[in-house]
Amino acid sequence: MSDRTEDLLARHRAVIPNWVALYYDHPIEIVRGKGNRVTDAEGNTYLDFFTGILTNMIGYDVAEVRQAVERQLATGVVHTSTAYLLRGQVALAEKIAKLSGIKDAKVFFTNSGTEANETALLLATYARKTDQVLAMRQSYHGRSFGAIGVTSNRNWKNNSYSPLNVHFLHGADRHLPQFARLSDSDYIKVCVEDLRHVLATATGGDVACLIAEPIQGVGGFTMAPDGLFLAYKDVLDEHGILFVSDEVQTGWGRTGQSFWGIGNHGVVPDAMTFAKGLGNGFAVGGVVARGDLLDSLHAVGLSTFGGNPISMAAANATLDYVLDHDLQANAARTGSSIIEGLSKAAEGLSVVGEVRGKGLMFAIEMVDPVTGEPSPALAGRMMEETRTRGLLGGKGGLYGNVLRMAPPLTLTDAEAEEGLGILVDVLEEIDREMRVTL
């Protein structure tokens, strides 16, 4: 680590809260980006397989996005607020409403996924006149008071206080011994019966909504089997309970198989939340929902910076780029090649518990080769070794033992092969070392 980086790290620790974690034993400062690669302050270049936590969705220094932002900056109008008409906001809302598949949809823009989820929870609890909410075990929905309330991962919950009365459901916890041997269809049946039992025993009166991630981000890209949320929605509809799909990480074609993550379940939700990749690094989030839900609030509301001209310019350009270049198809092709390659390599590796994912959203679960128990230490080793070889990834999972990756949707076939090669090389090296020590 250079003196420059050491100095910045010391300054960081002096003024930034301790709970703002940094990756790597020797944290890096990213100073440049081009295409799907970034360069740190010491001149090291990396293929980026984590994209600022799934945010730089189409890579770095994209001309179409940069030029759109520069055109808006040239007008001198960086901010006006929602008290005035915002052409870019209306144009983006029109696109998202159409793409959502939700009938008579409207859109409200925020600055982040946390704010988006807070808005969705407000809409649902107001519409249903109840504070009771259903959420999924192992979920993560943000760092604010209400969002933490529907988060089911102790590593991300600072307290048990919540403005909501929350009940957590099964659906992404196939690793538990009572579910491990079940087929997808049998697991879905068990989960649905549990939902009915929760409604009959744990709730009192009306329930506002179920909020769920189609693929759990912080949870380590764990996911319900396709069709679970359709089966859940049949039960929800019986009780008038709304369904909110948290698409903050799964939207915009990232899974390759559908434009929204929930599409794999054959469900059109009442509302969807989004953020991260839409702005390709510029702060934007929001809710797309049935118009009657978004119109129902009686009090005046706004988002001071939500829908601002700069973010809207970036988001319009990003979404147009995704659609014009059919990046969903690219995610399907390149993602499949990586997931298939990892799965094949993992067959003979005792340190890999599971390879999972859809499209350009995939993960490797690291386990102790003797006990099969989750191994955060080996996940940390994977992070360090892949960085040394020029690849950036992320870490997560309920037990902190999952390497999770989400490259830009613009990933080329050659870059997919390069990244796969690095991952397999490191996995094989760690596996060999562990075998020697046994």
Secondary structure per residue as TSV (DSSP state, phi and psi in degrees):
chain	resnum	aa	ss	phi	psi
A	1	M	-	360.0	130.1
A	2	S	-	-73.4	163.7
A	3	D	H	-59.4	-35.9
A	4	R	H	-62.6	-44.4
A	5	T	H	-71.2	-39.6
A	6	E	H	-58.4	-43.4
A	7	D	H	-63.8	-43.6
A	8	L	H	-64.7	-39.1
A	9	L	H	-63.3	-42.0
A	10	A	H	-63.5	-42.2
A	11	R	H	-64.9	-40.3
A	12	H	H	-57.2	-50.1
A	13	R	H	-65.0	-25.6
A	14	A	H	-76.3	-29.8
A	15	V	H	-123.6	-12.0
A	16	I	S	-103.4	137.7
A	17	P	-	-55.0	147.9
A	18	N	T	-62.0	-26.5
A	19	W	T	-81.2	-2.2
A	20	V	S	-84.8	93.9
A	21	A	-	-74.6	151.6
A	22	L	-	-117.4	139.1
A	23	Y	S	-73.2	150.6
A	24	Y	S	78.9	146.7
A	25	D	S	-59.3	-37.8
A	26	H	S	-117.7	94.0
A	27	P	-	-56.1	150.9
A	28	I	-	-114.7	153.5
A	29	E	-	-109.9	117.3
A	30	I	E	-85.9	124.0
A	31	V	E	-115.9	-18.4
A	32	R	E	-145.1	153.7
A	33	G	E	-147.3	143.0
A	34	K	E	-153.0	126.9
A	35	G	B	64.1	-124.9
A	36	N	T	-108.7	22.4
A	37	R	E	-127.8	151.9
A	38	V	E	-129.4	159.5
A	39	T	E	-126.6	136.2
A	40	D	E	-91.9	177.1
A	41	A	T	-65.3	-16.8
A	42	E	T	-98.7	7.1
A	43	G	S	90.3	4.5
A	44	N	-	-81.9	134.4
A	45	T	E	-107.8	140.7
A	46	Y	E	-131.2	144.1
A	47	L	E	-79.1	123.8
A	48	D	E	-92.8	109.8
A	49	F	S	-105.9	18.2
A	50	F	S	-133.1	-17.5
A	51	T	H	47.7	50.5
A	52	G	H	61.0	41.3
A	53	I	H	61.3	61.6
A	54	L	H	62.7	29.9
A	55	T	T	-108.7	-40.6
A	56	N	-	-81.9	72.1
A	57	M	T	-65.2	-31.1
A	58	I	T	-118.2	25.4
A	59	G	-	89.0	-159.5
A	60	Y	B	-117.9	146.2
A	61	D	S	54.8	51.7
A	62	V	-	-82.4	120.8
A	63	A	H	-56.9	-43.2
A	64	E	H	-62.7	-39.1
A	65	V	H	-73.3	-46.0
A	66	R	H	-59.3	-44.7
A	67	Q	H	-67.4	-36.3
A	68	A	H	-63.8	-42.1
A	69	V	H	-67.7	-42.1
A	70	E	H	-63.1	-37.8
A	71	R	H	-62.9	-40.7
A	72	Q	H	-69.1	-41.5
A	73	L	H	-60.4	-36.1
A	74	A	H	-64.2	-22.4
A	75	T	T	-75.4	-16.5
A	76	G	T	83.4	-3.0
A	77	V	-	-101.6	99.6
A	78	V	S	-93.3	-30.5
A	79	H	-	-152.7	138.5
A	80	T	-	-131.3	-28.6
A	81	S	-	90.8	165.0
A	82	T	T	-75.9	3.5
A	83	A	T	-73.1	-10.0
A	84	Y	S	-124.2	160.4
A	85	L	-	-65.6	136.2
A	86	L	-	-123.8	105.8
A	87	R	H	-60.1	-44.0
A	88	G	H	-64.0	-36.3
A	89	Q	H	-64.9	-45.3
A	90	V	H	-63.2	-44.1
A	91	A	H	-62.2	-43.3
A	92	L	H	-68.8	-40.4
A	93	A	H	-60.9	-39.3
A	94	E	H	-61.0	-43.6
A	95	K	H	-64.5	-46.7
A	96	I	H	-67.5	-41.0
A	97	A	H	-59.1	-43.0
A	98	K	H	-66.1	-43.0
A	99	L	H	-70.4	-22.7
A	100	S	H	-68.2	-30.6
A	101	G	-	79.4	-3.0
A	102	I	-	-80.8	131.2
A	103	K	T	-67.0	133.7
A	104	D	T	52.8	42.8
A	105	A	E	-71.8	148.8
A	106	K	E	-129.1	164.3
A	107	V	E	-131.4	137.6
A	108	F	E	-122.6	128.2
A	109	F	E	-97.1	142.2
A	110	T	E	-128.7	-166.7
A	111	N	S	-102.2	-13.6
A	112	S	S	-159.5	169.5
A	113	G	H	-67.2	-36.7
A	114	T	H	-57.4	-49.4
A	115	E	H	-63.2	-37.9
A	116	A	H	-61.8	-44.8
A	117	N	H	-67.5	-36.9
A	118	E	H	-60.0	-41.6
A	119	T	H	-64.1	-44.1
A	120	A	H	-62.6	-40.8
A	121	L	H	-66.0	-37.9
A	122	L	H	-61.3	-47.4
A	123	L	H	-58.7	-46.1
A	124	A	H	-69.1	-45.6
A	125	T	H	-68.3	-33.5
A	126	Y	H	-68.1	-46.2
A	127	A	H	-63.8	-37.9
A	128	R	H	-96.4	-5.9
A	129	K	T	54.8	48.7
A	130	T	-	-156.3	152.9
A	131	D	-	-98.6	5.2
A	132	Q	E	-82.8	129.5
A	133	V	E	-136.3	144.6
A	134	L	E	-103.1	141.8
A	135	A	E	-145.2	175.2
A	136	M	E	-101.4	144.3
A	137	R	T	-62.2	143.1
A	138	Q	T	75.6	9.8
A	139	S	-	-78.0	163.7
A	140	Y	-	-144.3	129.2
A	141	H	-	-130.9	8.2
A	142	G	-	134.2	177.7
A	143	R	S	-108.0	1.5
A	144	S	S	-83.7	173.9
A	145	F	H	-57.4	-52.7
A	146	G	H	-69.2	-40.0
A	147	A	H	-65.4	-37.1
A	148	I	H	-65.1	-33.0
A	149	G	H	-60.8	-31.9
A	150	V	T	-101.5	12.2
A	151	T	-	-93.6	135.2
A	152	S	-	-122.9	66.2
A	153	N	-	-155.8	109.5
A	154	R	G	-59.0	-27.8
A	155	N	G	-63.9	-19.2
A	156	W	G	-116.4	11.5
A	157	K	-	-115.3	119.7
A	158	N	S	-85.9	-23.6
A	159	N	-	-157.2	173.1
A	160	S	S	-95.2	-4.4
A	161	Y	-	-69.7	142.8
A	162	S	-	-158.0	145.9
A	163	P	S	-76.6	-3.9
A	164	L	S	-118.8	153.3
A	165	N	E	-100.9	102.4
A	166	V	E	-111.2	139.3
A	167	H	E	-125.1	130.7
A	168	F	E	-101.7	139.1
A	169	L	E	-108.8	159.0
A	170	H	-	-78.1	166.1
A	171	G	S	153.7	-24.3
A	172	A	S	-130.7	26.7
A	173	D	-	-122.9	46.2
A	174	R	T	-63.2	-16.7
A	175	H	T	-72.5	-16.3
A	176	L	S	-67.4	142.3
A	177	P	T	-59.9	-30.5
A	178	Q	T	-71.4	-13.1
A	179	F	T	-115.5	-14.9
A	180	A	T	-57.3	-32.2
A	181	R	T	-98.1	3.9
A	182	L	-	-82.5	144.4
A	183	S	-	-70.5	166.4
A	184	D	H	-55.6	-46.7
A	185	S	H	-65.0	-39.6
A	186	D	H	-70.0	-38.0
A	187	Y	H	-62.9	-42.5
A	188	I	H	-60.9	-42.6
A	189	K	H	-60.6	-44.5
A	190	V	H	-62.3	-43.8
A	191	C	H	-64.4	-40.3
A	192	V	H	-65.8	-41.2
A	193	E	H	-65.3	-35.8
A	194	D	H	-65.3	-40.9
A	195	L	H	-57.7	-47.5
A	196	R	H	-60.6	-38.4
A	197	H	H	-69.0	-40.4
A	198	V	H	-59.7	-45.7
A	199	L	H	-63.1	-33.7
A	200	A	H	-81.4	-25.1
A	201	T	H	-116.8	-35.7
A	202	A	T	-100.2	-17.8
A	203	T	-	-106.8	156.1
A	204	G	-	-124.9	109.2
A	205	G	S	77.3	-148.2
A	206	D	-	-71.1	148.7
A	207	V	-	-114.8	139.6
A	208	A	-	-73.8	-54.8
A	209	C	E	-164.0	166.2
A	210	L	E	-107.1	128.0
A	211	I	E	-113.0	130.9
A	212	A	E	-150.6	145.9
A	213	E	-	-90.8	127.7
A	214	P	S	-58.8	-37.0
A	215	I	E	-130.6	126.0
A	216	Q	E	-78.5	116.9
A	217	G	T	-69.0	-71.2
A	218	V	T	-59.8	-28.0
A	219	G	T	-65.8	-4.3
A	220	G	T	93.0	29.8
A	221	F	S	61.2	29.0
A	222	T	E	-70.3	153.2
A	223	M	E	-153.8	153.4
A	224	A	-	-74.7	149.6
A	225	P	-	-63.1	144.6
A	226	D	T	-53.2	132.4
A	227	G	T	103.5	-15.6
A	228	L	H	-61.8	-45.6
A	229	F	H	-71.5	-25.2
A	230	L	H	-66.0	-43.9
A	231	A	H	-64.9	-39.8
A	232	Y	H	-62.8	-42.3
A	233	K	H	-65.4	-32.4
A	234	D	H	-58.3	-40.9
A	235	V	H	-72.0	-43.6
A	236	L	H	-57.7	-43.0
A	237	D	H	-62.8	-32.7
A	238	E	H	-60.4	-29.7
A	239	H	H	-107.2	1.9
A	240	G	T	73.8	17.0
A	241	I	-	-80.5	133.5
A	242	L	E	-78.3	157.7
A	243	F	E	-123.4	124.4
A	244	V	E	-114.7	121.9
A	245	S	E	-98.9	120.0
A	246	D	E	-84.2	101.4
A	247	E	-	-102.7	21.9
A	248	V	T	-57.9	-36.4
A	249	Q	T	-106.0	-20.9
A	250	T	T	-101.9	-3.1
A	251	G	T	-79.7	173.2
A	252	W	T	71.7	24.3
A	253	G	T	88.7	7.2
A	254	R	T	-60.0	-36.5
A	255	T	T	-73.6	-10.7
A	256	G	S	79.8	-33.5
A	257	Q	S	-89.2	-22.5
A	258	S	-	-156.5	157.5
A	259	F	S	-69.7	-35.7
A	260	W	S	-112.3	144.6
A	261	G	G	-57.5	-34.2
A	262	I	G	-69.3	-15.4
A	263	G	G	-59.1	-28.5
A	264	N	G	-66.2	-17.2
A	265	H	G	-98.5	-0.6
A	266	G	T	69.4	32.0
A	267	V	-	-121.1	136.6
A	268	V	-	-106.3	109.6
A	269	P	-	-74.4	171.7
A	270	D	S	-76.0	-28.4
A	271	A	E	-152.8	151.9
A	272	M	E	-132.8	140.1
A	273	T	E	-104.7	150.0
A	274	F	E	-147.6	162.3
A	275	A	-	-176.2	-142.6
A	276	K	G	44.3	-103.1
A	277	G	G	-61.3	-22.9
A	278	L	G	-57.7	-36.2
A	279	G	G	-93.2	-2.4
A	280	N	T	48.4	43.5
A	281	G	T	112.2	-21.3
A	282	F	S	-86.7	144.2
A	283	A	-	-72.1	116.4
A	284	V	-	-157.2	140.4
A	285	G	E	-151.1	179.8
A	286	G	E	170.0	179.3
A	287	V	E	-127.1	132.5
A	288	V	E	-114.4	127.8
A	289	A	E	-151.9	169.7
A	290	R	E	-52.9	136.7
A	291	G	H	-57.6	-37.4
A	292	D	H	-65.9	-31.9
A	293	L	H	-68.6	-48.3
A	294	L	H	-69.5	-27.3
A	295	D	H	-81.9	-13.7
A	296	S	-	-74.6	-24.0
A	297	L	-	-63.0	134.3
A	298	H	-	-89.5	-23.4
A	299	A	S	-85.3	154.3
A	300	V	-	-68.4	142.6
A	301	G	-	-145.7	161.1
A	302	L	-	-162.9	172.3
A	303	S	-	-131.3	110.7
A	304	T	S	-51.1	-48.7
A	305	F	S	-103.0	-11.1
A	306	G	T	-63.2	130.1
A	307	G	T	76.6	19.5
A	308	N	-	-68.1	155.4
A	309	P	H	-57.2	-36.4
A	310	I	H	-69.7	-50.0
A	311	S	H	-62.7	-36.4
A	312	M	H	-67.9	-36.8
A	313	A	H	-62.6	-45.7
A	314	A	H	-65.1	-43.5
A	315	A	H	-69.1	-41.0
A	316	N	H	-60.2	-44.5
A	317	A	H	-66.4	-39.4
A	318	T	H	-65.3	-48.8
A	319	L	H	-63.3	-41.4
A	320	D	H	-60.1	-40.4
A	321	Y	H	-64.5	-44.1
A	322	V	H	-58.3	-45.2
A	323	L	H	-74.2	-43.4
A	324	D	H	-65.0	-31.2
A	325	H	T	-101.8	8.8
A	326	D	T	47.0	55.0
A	327	L	H	-72.1	-18.8
A	328	Q	H	-61.6	-43.0
A	329	A	H	-65.5	-37.7
A	330	N	H	-64.9	-39.6
A	331	A	H	-62.3	-40.2
A	332	A	H	-63.5	-44.6
A	333	R	H	-71.9	-53.7
A	334	T	H	-69.6	-37.4
A	335	G	H	-64.2	-42.1
A	336	S	H	-61.8	-39.8
A	337	S	H	-64.8	-38.1
A	338	I	H	-71.1	-47.3
A	339	I	H	-63.2	-42.0
A	340	E	H	-64.2	-40.5
A	341	G	H	-65.6	-42.4
A	342	L	H	-65.7	-42.0
A	343	S	H	-63.1	-41.5
A	344	K	H	-64.7	-44.5
A	345	A	H	-65.3	-35.2
A	346	A	H	-70.9	-17.4
A	347	E	T	-57.2	-33.3
A	348	G	T	-105.6	14.1
A	349	L	-	-111.8	121.7
A	350	S	T	-78.5	-11.7
A	351	V	T	-90.3	-4.7
A	352	V	E	-104.9	119.4
A	353	G	E	-83.2	-37.5
A	354	E	E	-164.8	145.6
A	355	V	E	-112.3	130.3
A	356	R	E	-145.7	162.9
A	357	G	E	150.1	174.9
A	358	K	S	-139.9	130.7
A	359	G	S	57.2	-136.8
A	360	L	S	-93.1	53.8
A	361	M	-	-150.9	91.5
A	362	F	E	-140.3	161.0
A	363	A	E	-147.5	154.3
A	364	I	E	-122.2	120.7
A	365	E	E	-93.1	122.1
A	366	M	E	-96.9	134.7
A	367	V	B	-133.6	159.2
A	368	D	-	-67.3	128.2
A	369	P	T	-67.0	-18.7
A	370	V	T	-91.8	-51.2
A	371	T	T	-91.1	-22.1
A	372	G	-	77.0	4.6
A	373	E	-	-77.2	154.1
A	374	P	B	-54.7	139.3
A	375	S	-	-125.0	91.1
A	376	P	H	-58.5	-32.5
A	377	A	H	-63.9	-41.9
A	378	L	H	-70.9	-32.8
A	379	A	H	-64.3	-40.9
A	380	G	H	-63.7	-39.0
A	381	R	H	-62.8	-41.9
A	382	M	H	-59.0	-43.4
A	383	M	H	-58.7	-47.1
A	384	E	H	-66.4	-44.6
A	385	E	H	-70.8	-37.2
A	386	T	H	-69.3	-35.8
A	387	R	H	-63.7	-42.4
A	388	T	H	-58.1	-33.4
A	389	R	T	-90.1	3.2
A	390	G	T	95.5	29.1
A	391	L	E	-133.4	130.3
A	392	L	E	-101.7	131.0
A	393	G	-	-131.3	-174.1
A	394	G	E	-126.4	168.6
A	395	K	E	-128.3	147.3
A	396	G	E	-169.7	-151.0
A	397	G	S	95.1	153.0
A	398	L	T	-56.8	-33.5
A	399	Y	T	-108.0	9.0
A	400	G	S	69.3	24.2
A	401	N	-	-115.2	19.5
A	402	V	E	-117.1	128.4
A	403	L	E	-89.7	115.0
A	404	R	E	-114.2	139.3
A	405	M	E	-137.0	144.0
A	406	A	-	-150.2	80.5
A	407	P	-	-63.2	166.8
A	408	P	-	-58.1	148.7
A	409	L	T	-67.3	-10.7
A	410	T	T	-90.5	8.2
A	411	L	-	-53.4	132.1
A	412	T	-	-87.4	165.2
A	413	D	H	-60.4	-40.1
A	414	A	H	-65.7	-40.0
A	415	E	H	-69.0	-36.5
A	416	A	H	-61.2	-43.4
A	417	E	H	-65.2	-40.5
A	418	E	H	-62.7	-48.6
A	419	G	H	-63.2	-43.1
A	420	L	H	-59.6	-43.8
A	421	G	H	-59.0	-43.6
A	422	I	H	-63.2	-45.8
A	423	L	H	-61.8	-45.9
A	424	V	H	-65.6	-42.5
A	425	D	H	-58.3	-44.9
A	426	V	H	-68.8	-42.6
A	427	L	H	-58.9	-45.6
A	428	E	H	-65.2	-38.4
A	429	E	H	-65.2	-45.7
A	430	I	H	-64.1	-40.6
A	431	D	H	-62.4	-43.6
A	432	R	H	-61.2	-44.0
A	433	E	H	-63.2	-41.3
A	434	M	H	-66.1	-37.3
A	435	R	H	-64.1	-37.1
A	436	V	H	-65.8	-36.6
A	437	T	H	-80.6	-13.0
A	438	L	-	-74.1	360.0
